[in-house]
Amino acid sequence: MYLDQPFMAQAASAVYKPEPTTTDIEEMMFNQMMSHSMSQMEERMAEIKENLEKTNEDNA
């Protein structure tokens, strides 16, 4: 292997170049998913609360 050849030098440096790891990507996707499901859950909680209040008024 001759490192003075531009292509080979490029290939060799590419091996040692850190790239985003799968754990970084998984973490990003997980955080996105969690924030999405949290907002869905908050919406659902608000719905349930409204329904409860309505039911309480109907029963009063």
mmCIF file as gemmi writes it, N, C-alpha and C atoms, coordinates in Angstrom:
data_model
loop_
_atom_site.group_PDB
_atom_site.id
_atom_site.type_symbol
_atom_site.label_atom_id
_atom_site.label_alt_id
_atom_site.label_comp_id
_atom_site.label_asym_id
_atom_site.label_entity_id
_atom_site.label_seq_id
_atom_site.pdbx_PDB_ins_code
_atom_site.Cartn_x
_atom_site.Cartn_y
_atom_site.Cartn_z
_atom_site.occupancy
_atom_site.B_iso_or_equiv
_atom_site.pdbx_formal_charge
_atom_site.auth_seq_id
_atom_site.auth_asym_id
_atom_site.pdbx_PDB_model_num
ATOM 1 N N . MET Axp A 1 ? 0.849 -1.197 0 1 0 ? 1 A 1
ATOM 2 C CA . MET Axp A 1 ? 0 0 0 1 0 ? 1 A 1
ATOM 3 C C . MET Axp A 1 ? 0.886 1.248 0 1 0 ? 1 A 1
ATOM 4 N N . TYR Axp A 2 ? 0.684 2.092 -0.99 1 0 ? 2 A 1
ATOM 5 C CA . TYR Axp A 2 ? 1.487 3.313 -1.102 1 0 ? 2 A 1
ATOM 6 C C . TYR Axp A 2 ? 0.63 4.507 -0.702 1 0 ? 2 A 1
ATOM 7 N N . LEU Axp A 3 ? 0.973 5.129 0.427 1 0 ? 3 A 1
ATOM 8 C CA . LEU Axp A 3 ? 0.176 6.252 0.92 1 0 ? 3 A 1
ATOM 9 C C . LEU Axp A 3 ? 0.414 7.536 0.14 1 0 ? 3 A 1
ATOM 10 N N . ASP Axp A 4 ? 1.447 7.519 -0.744 1 0 ? 4 A 1
ATOM 11 C CA . ASP Axp A 4 ? 1.669 8.716 -1.555 1 0 ? 4 A 1
ATOM 12 C C . ASP Axp A 4 ? 0.665 8.778 -2.705 1 0 ? 4 A 1
ATOM 13 N N . GLN Axp A 5 ? -0.015 7.699 -2.971 1 0 ? 5 A 1
ATOM 14 C CA . GLN Axp A 5 ? -1.068 7.728 -3.987 1 0 ? 5 A 1
ATOM 15 C C . GLN Axp A 5 ? -2.309 8.363 -3.362 1 0 ? 5 A 1
ATOM 16 N N . PRO Axp A 6 ? -2.855 9.391 -4.002 1 0 ? 6 A 1
ATOM 17 C CA . PRO Axp A 6 ? -3.959 10.151 -3.396 1 0 ? 6 A 1
ATOM 18 C C . PRO Axp A 6 ? -5.157 9.275 -3.001 1 0 ? 6 A 1
ATOM 19 N N . PHE Axp A 7 ? -5.541 8.344 -3.867 1 0 ? 7 A 1
ATOM 20 C CA . PHE Axp A 7 ? -6.708 7.515 -3.556 1 0 ? 7 A 1
ATOM 21 C C . PHE Axp A 7 ? -6.474 6.665 -2.314 1 0 ? 7 A 1
ATOM 22 N N . MET Axp A 8 ? -5.304 6.05 -2.238 1 0 ? 8 A 1
ATOM 23 C CA . MET Axp A 8 ? -4.993 5.187 -1.1 1 0 ? 8 A 1
ATOM 24 C C . MET Axp A 8 ? -4.935 5.992 0.198 1 0 ? 8 A 1
ATOM 25 N N . ALA Axp A 9 ? -4.356 7.185 0.106 1 0 ? 9 A 1
ATOM 26 C CA . ALA Axp A 9 ? -4.277 8.043 1.288 1 0 ? 9 A 1
ATOM 27 C C . ALA Axp A 9 ? -5.687 8.413 1.755 1 0 ? 9 A 1
ATOM 28 N N . GLN Axp A 10 ? -6.553 8.691 0.79 1 0 ? 10 A 1
ATOM 29 C CA . GLN Axp A 10 ? -7.943 9.036 1.087 1 0 ? 10 A 1
ATOM 30 C C . GLN Axp A 10 ? -8.644 7.863 1.77 1 0 ? 10 A 1
ATOM 31 N N . ALA Axp A 11 ? -8.448 6.675 1.224 1 0 ? 11 A 1
ATOM 32 C CA . ALA Axp A 11 ? -9.078 5.478 1.77 1 0 ? 11 A 1
ATOM 33 C C . ALA Axp A 11 ? -8.586 5.218 3.191 1 0 ? 11 A 1
ATOM 34 N N . ALA Axp A 12 ? -7.293 5.408 3.414 1 0 ? 12 A 1
ATOM 35 C CA . ALA Axp A 12 ? -6.721 5.167 4.738 1 0 ? 12 A 1
ATOM 36 C C . ALA Axp A 12 ? -7.271 6.161 5.759 1 0 ? 12 A 1
ATOM 37 N N . SER Axp A 13 ? -7.413 7.431 5.354 1 0 ? 13 A 1
ATOM 38 C CA . SER Axp A 13 ? -7.911 8.433 6.298 1 0 ? 13 A 1
ATOM 39 C C . SER Axp A 13 ? -9.399 8.219 6.582 1 0 ? 13 A 1
ATOM 40 N N . ALA Axp A 14 ? -10.112 7.673 5.603 1 0 ? 14 A 1
ATOM 41 C CA . ALA Axp A 14 ? -11.545 7.436 5.781 1 0 ? 14 A 1
ATOM 42 C C . ALA Axp A 14 ? -11.794 6.4 6.872 1 0 ? 14 A 1
ATOM 43 N N . VAL Axp A 15 ? -10.865 5.47 7.027 1 0 ? 15 A 1
ATOM 44 C CA . VAL Axp A 15 ? -11.018 4.417 8.031 1 0 ? 15 A 1
ATOM 45 C C . VAL Axp A 15 ? -11.024 5.012 9.433 1 0 ? 15 A 1
ATOM 46 N N . TYR Axp A 16 ? -10.217 6.023 9.661 1 0 ? 16 A 1
ATOM 47 C CA . TYR Axp A 16 ? -10.048 6.574 11.009 1 0 ? 16 A 1
ATOM 48 C C . TYR Axp A 16 ? -10.965 7.753 11.282 1 0 ? 16 A 1
ATOM 49 N N . LYS Axp A 17 ? -11.773 8.137 10.302 1 0 ? 17 A 1
ATOM 50 C CA . LYS Axp A 17 ? -12.644 9.292 10.479 1 0 ? 17 A 1
ATOM 51 C C . LYS Axp A 17 ? -13.87 8.879 11.29 1 0 ? 17 A 1
ATOM 52 N N . PRO Axp A 18 ? -14.093 9.503 12.438 1 0 ? 18 A 1
ATOM 53 C CA . PRO Axp A 18 ? -15.287 9.14 13.203 1 0 ? 18 A 1
ATOM 54 C C . PRO Axp A 18 ? -16.544 9.659 12.515 1 0 ? 18 A 1
ATOM 55 N N . GLU Axp A 19 ? -17.538 8.828 12.411 1 0 ? 19 A 1
ATOM 56 C CA . GLU Axp A 19 ? -18.807 9.246 11.831 1 0 ? 19 A 1
ATOM 57 C C . GLU Axp A 19 ? -19.888 9.054 12.884 1 0 ? 19 A 1
ATOM 58 N N . PRO Axp A 20 ? -21.073 9.607 12.645 1 0 ? 20 A 1
ATOM 59 C CA . PRO Axp A 20 ? -22.121 9.42 13.652 1 0 ? 20 A 1
ATOM 60 C C . PRO Axp A 20 ? -22.381 7.934 13.856 1 0 ? 20 A 1
ATOM 61 N N . THR Axp A 21 ? -22.351 7.512 15.087 1 0 ? 21 A 1
ATOM 62 C CA . THR Axp A 21 ? -22.534 6.092 15.383 1 0 ? 21 A 1
ATOM 63 C C . THR Axp A 21 ? -24.018 5.743 15.357 1 0 ? 21 A 1
ATOM 64 N N . THR Axp A 22 ? -24.308 4.457 15.291 1 0 ? 22 A 1
ATOM 65 C CA . THR Axp A 22 ? -25.712 4.039 15.298 1 0 ? 22 A 1
ATOM 66 C C . THR Axp A 22 ? -26.371 4.437 16.612 1 0 ? 22 A 1
ATOM 67 N N . THR Axp A 23 ? -25.603 4.437 17.702 1 0 ? 23 A 1
ATOM 68 C CA . THR Axp A 23 ? -26.2 4.808 18.994 1 0 ? 23 A 1
ATOM 69 C C . THR Axp A 23 ? -26.619 6.271 18.987 1 0 ? 23 A 1
ATOM 70 N N . ASP Axp A 24 ? -25.827 7.15 18.339 1 0 ? 24 A 1
ATOM 71 C CA . ASP Axp A 24 ? -26.213 8.558 18.218 1 0 ? 24 A 1
ATOM 72 C C . ASP Axp A 24 ? -27.542 8.67 17.483 1 0 ? 24 A 1
ATOM 73 N N . ILE Axp A 25 ? -27.635 7.948 16.361 1 0 ? 25 A 1
ATOM 74 C CA . ILE Axp A 25 ? -28.834 8.009 15.53 1 0 ? 25 A 1
ATOM 75 C C . ILE Axp A 25 ? -30.028 7.416 16.273 1 0 ? 25 A 1
ATOM 76 N N . GLU Axp A 26 ? -29.806 6.28 16.943 1 0 ? 26 A 1
ATOM 77 C CA . GLU Axp A 26 ? -30.885 5.647 17.701 1 0 ? 26 A 1
ATOM 78 C C . GLU Axp A 26 ? -31.377 6.558 18.814 1 0 ? 26 A 1
ATOM 79 N N . GLU Axp A 27 ? -30.433 7.22 19.477 1 0 ? 27 A 1
ATOM 80 C CA . GLU Axp A 27 ? -30.793 8.12 20.574 1 0 ? 27 A 1
ATOM 81 C C . GLU Axp A 27 ? -31.647 9.267 20.052 1 0 ? 27 A 1
ATOM 82 N N . MET Axp A 28 ? -31.246 9.815 18.892 1 0 ? 28 A 1
ATOM 83 C CA . MET Axp A 28 ? -31.983 10.91 18.289 1 0 ? 28 A 1
ATOM 84 C C . MET Axp A 28 ? -33.41 10.468 17.947 1 0 ? 28 A 1
ATOM 85 N N . MET Axp A 29 ? -33.523 9.282 17.331 1 0 ? 29 A 1
ATOM 86 C CA . MET Axp A 29 ? -34.839 8.767 16.958 1 0 ? 29 A 1
ATOM 87 C C . MET Axp A 29 ? -35.692 8.482 18.19 1 0 ? 29 A 1
ATOM 88 N N . PHE Axp A 30 ? -35.051 7.943 19.224 1 0 ? 30 A 1
ATOM 89 C CA . PHE Axp A 30 ? -35.76 7.63 20.467 1 0 ? 30 A 1
ATOM 90 C C . PHE Axp A 30 ? -36.311 8.905 21.095 1 0 ? 30 A 1
ATOM 91 N N . ASN Axp A 31 ? -35.474 9.95 21.16 1 0 ? 31 A 1
ATOM 92 C CA . ASN Axp A 31 ? -35.904 11.224 21.747 1 0 ? 31 A 1
ATOM 93 C C . ASN Axp A 31 ? -37.058 11.826 20.961 1 0 ? 31 A 1
ATOM 94 N N . GLN Axp A 32 ? -36.972 11.729 19.621 1 0 ? 32 A 1
ATOM 95 C CA . GLN Axp A 32 ? -38.033 12.239 18.763 1 0 ? 32 A 1
ATOM 96 C C . GLN Axp A 32 ? -39.332 11.494 19.058 1 0 ? 32 A 1
ATOM 97 N N . MET Axp A 33 ? -39.237 10.171 19.127 1 0 ? 33 A 1
ATOM 98 C CA . MET Axp A 33 ? -40.396 9.324 19.375 1 0 ? 33 A 1
ATOM 99 C C . MET Axp A 33 ? -41.007 9.634 20.739 1 0 ? 33 A 1
ATOM 100 N N . MET Axp A 34 ? -40.149 9.786 21.754 1 0 ? 34 A 1
ATOM 101 C CA . MET Axp A 34 ? -40.631 10.049 23.105 1 0 ? 34 A 1
ATOM 102 C C . MET Axp A 34 ? -41.364 11.377 23.172 1 0 ? 34 A 1
ATOM 103 N N . SER Axp A 35 ? -40.808 12.416 22.559 1 0 ? 35 A 1
ATOM 104 C CA . SER Axp A 35 ? -41.462 13.721 22.622 1 0 ? 35 A 1
ATOM 105 C C . SER Axp A 35 ? -42.798 13.672 21.883 1 0 ? 35 A 1
ATOM 106 N N . HIS Axp A 36 ? -42.843 12.868 20.796 1 0 ? 36 A 1
ATOM 107 C CA . HIS Axp A 36 ? -44.094 12.73 20.048 1 0 ? 36 A 1
ATOM 108 C C . HIS Axp A 36 ? -45.151 12.029 20.9 1 0 ? 36 A 1
ATOM 109 N N . SER Axp A 37 ? -44.774 10.921 21.53 1 0 ? 37 A 1
ATOM 110 C CA . SER Axp A 37 ? -45.752 10.174 22.32 1 0 ? 37 A 1
ATOM 111 C C . SER Axp A 37 ? -46.14 10.947 23.575 1 0 ? 37 A 1
ATOM 112 N N . MET Axp A 38 ? -45.224 11.773 24.1 1 0 ? 38 A 1
ATOM 113 C CA . MET Axp A 38 ? -45.556 12.603 25.258 1 0 ? 38 A 1
ATOM 114 C C . MET Axp A 38 ? -46.644 13.604 24.887 1 0 ? 38 A 1
ATOM 115 N N . SER Axp A 39 ? -46.51 14.253 23.732 1 0 ? 39 A 1
ATOM 116 C CA . SER Axp A 39 ? -47.517 15.23 23.335 1 0 ? 39 A 1
ATOM 117 C C . SER Axp A 39 ? -48.848 14.543 23.047 1 0 ? 39 A 1
ATOM 118 N N . GLN Axp A 40 ? -48.793 13.333 22.479 1 0 ? 40 A 1
ATOM 119 C CA . GLN Axp A 40 ? -50.024 12.572 22.255 1 0 ? 40 A 1
ATOM 120 C C . GLN Axp A 40 ? -50.694 12.245 23.586 1 0 ? 40 A 1
ATOM 121 N N . MET Axp A 41 ? -49.884 11.858 24.558 1 0 ? 41 A 1
ATOM 122 C CA . MET Axp A 41 ? -50.409 11.488 25.866 1 0 ? 41 A 1
ATOM 123 C C . MET Axp A 41 ? -51.037 12.705 26.546 1 0 ? 41 A 1
ATOM 124 N N . GLU Axp A 42 ? -50.389 13.86 26.423 1 0 ? 42 A 1
ATOM 125 C CA . GLU Axp A 42 ? -50.929 15.081 27.024 1 0 ? 42 A 1
ATOM 126 C C . GLU Axp A 42 ? -52.274 15.438 26.399 1 0 ? 42 A 1
ATOM 127 N N . GLU Axp A 43 ? -52.374 15.28 25.063 1 0 ? 43 A 1
ATOM 128 C CA . GLU Axp A 43 ? -53.647 15.539 24.386 1 0 ? 43 A 1
ATOM 129 C C . GLU Axp A 43 ? -54.725 14.605 24.92 1 0 ? 43 A 1
ATOM 130 N N . ARG Axp A 44 ? -54.383 13.339 25.038 1 0 ? 44 A 1
ATOM 131 C CA . ARG Axp A 44 ? -55.334 12.324 25.521 1 0 ? 44 A 1
ATOM 132 C C . ARG Axp A 44 ? -55.768 12.641 26.954 1 0 ? 44 A 1
ATOM 133 N N . MET Axp A 45 ? -54.821 13.06 27.798 1 0 ? 45 A 1
ATOM 134 C CA . MET Axp A 45 ? -55.131 13.407 29.187 1 0 ? 45 A 1
ATOM 135 C C . MET Axp A 45 ? -56.113 14.576 29.226 1 0 ? 45 A 1
ATOM 136 N N . ALA Axp A 46 ? -55.892 15.562 28.366 1 0 ? 46 A 1
ATOM 137 C CA . ALA Axp A 46 ? -56.786 16.716 28.307 1 0 ? 46 A 1
ATOM 138 C C . ALA Axp A 46 ? -58.193 16.276 27.901 1 0 ? 46 A 1
ATOM 139 N N . GLU Axp A 47 ? -58.276 15.378 26.906 1 0 ? 47 A 1
ATOM 140 C CA . GLU Axp A 47 ? -59.569 14.836 26.471 1 0 ? 47 A 1
ATOM 141 C C . GLU Axp A 47 ? -60.283 14.145 27.626 1 0 ? 47 A 1
ATOM 142 N N . ILE Axp A 48 ? -59.557 13.294 28.326 1 0 ? 48 A 1
ATOM 143 C CA . ILE Axp A 48 ? -60.136 12.53 29.437 1 0 ? 48 A 1
ATOM 144 C C . ILE Axp A 48 ? -60.631 13.481 30.521 1 0 ? 48 A 1
ATOM 145 N N . LYS Axp A 49 ? -59.835 14.506 30.804 1 0 ? 49 A 1
ATOM 146 C CA . LYS Axp A 49 ? -60.211 15.477 31.834 1 0 ? 49 A 1
ATOM 147 C C . LYS Axp A 49 ? -61.508 16.194 31.442 1 0 ? 49 A 1
ATOM 148 N N . GLU Axp A 50 ? -61.596 16.6 30.17 1 0 ? 50 A 1
ATOM 149 C CA . GLU Axp A 50 ? -62.815 17.257 29.683 1 0 ? 50 A 1
ATOM 150 C C . GLU Axp A 50 ? -64.018 16.334 29.836 1 0 ? 50 A 1
ATOM 151 N N . ASN Axp A 51 ? -63.844 15.08 29.415 1 0 ? 51 A 1
ATOM 152 C CA . ASN Axp A 51 ? -64.938 14.106 29.51 1 0 ? 51 A 1
ATOM 153 C C . ASN Axp A 51 ? -65.363 13.888 30.955 1 0 ? 51 A 1
ATOM 154 N N . LEU Axp A 52 ? -64.385 13.84 31.856 1 0 ? 52 A 1
ATOM 155 C CA . LEU Axp A 52 ? -64.684 13.663 33.282 1 0 ? 52 A 1
ATOM 156 C C . LEU Axp A 52 ? -65.497 14.836 33.814 1 0 ? 52 A 1
ATOM 157 N N . GLU Axp A 53 ? -65.061 16.048 33.467 1 0 ? 53 A 1
ATOM 158 C CA . GLU Axp A 53 ? -65.765 17.242 33.938 1 0 ? 53 A 1
ATOM 159 C C . GLU Axp A 53 ? -67.189 17.26 33.401 1 0 ? 53 A 1
ATOM 160 N N . LYS Axp A 54 ? -67.339 16.895 32.118 1 0 ? 54 A 1
ATOM 161 C CA . LYS Axp A 54 ? -68.659 16.852 31.497 1 0 ? 54 A 1
ATOM 162 C C . LYS Axp A 54 ? -69.538 15.827 32.216 1 0 ? 54 A 1
ATOM 163 N N . THR Axp A 55 ? -68.984 14.652 32.492 1 0 ? 55 A 1
ATOM 164 C CA . THR Axp A 55 ? -69.723 13.594 33.19 1 0 ? 55 A 1
ATOM 165 C C . THR Axp A 55 ? -70.141 14.056 34.583 1 0 ? 55 A 1
ATOM 166 N N . ASN Axp A 56 ? -69.24 14.735 35.276 1 0 ? 56 A 1
ATOM 167 C CA . ASN Axp A 56 ? -69.549 15.242 36.619 1 0 ? 56 A 1
ATOM 168 C C . ASN Axp A 56 ? -70.675 16.263 36.566 1 0 ? 56 A 1
ATOM 169 N N . GLU Axp A 57 ? -70.656 17.129 35.543 1 0 ? 57 A 1
ATOM 170 C CA . GLU Axp A 57 ? -71.719 18.127 35.397 1 0 ? 57 A 1
ATOM 171 C C . GLU Axp A 57 ? -73.047 17.438 35.113 1 0 ? 57 A 1
ATOM 172 N N . ASP Axp A 58 ? -73.004 16.422 34.227 1 0 ? 58 A 1
ATOM 173 C CA . ASP Axp A 58 ? -74.229 15.681 33.879 1 0 ? 58 A 1
ATOM 174 C C . ASP Axp A 58 ? -74.816 14.984 35.102 1 0 ? 58 A 1
ATOM 175 N N . ASN Axp A 59 ? -73.957 14.48 35.968 1 0 ? 59 A 1
ATOM 176 C CA . ASN Axp A 59 ? -74.415 13.749 37.151 1 0 ? 59 A 1
ATOM 177 C C . ASN Axp A 59 ? -74.832 14.67 38.29 1 0 ? 59 A 1
ATOM 178 N N . ALA Axp A 60 ? -74.436 15.932 38.219 1 0 ? 60 A 1
ATOM 179 C CA . ALA Axp A 60 ? -74.729 16.863 39.315 1 0 ? 60 A 1
ATOM 180 C C . ALA Axp A 60 ? -76.211 17.219 39.354 1 0 ? 60 A 1
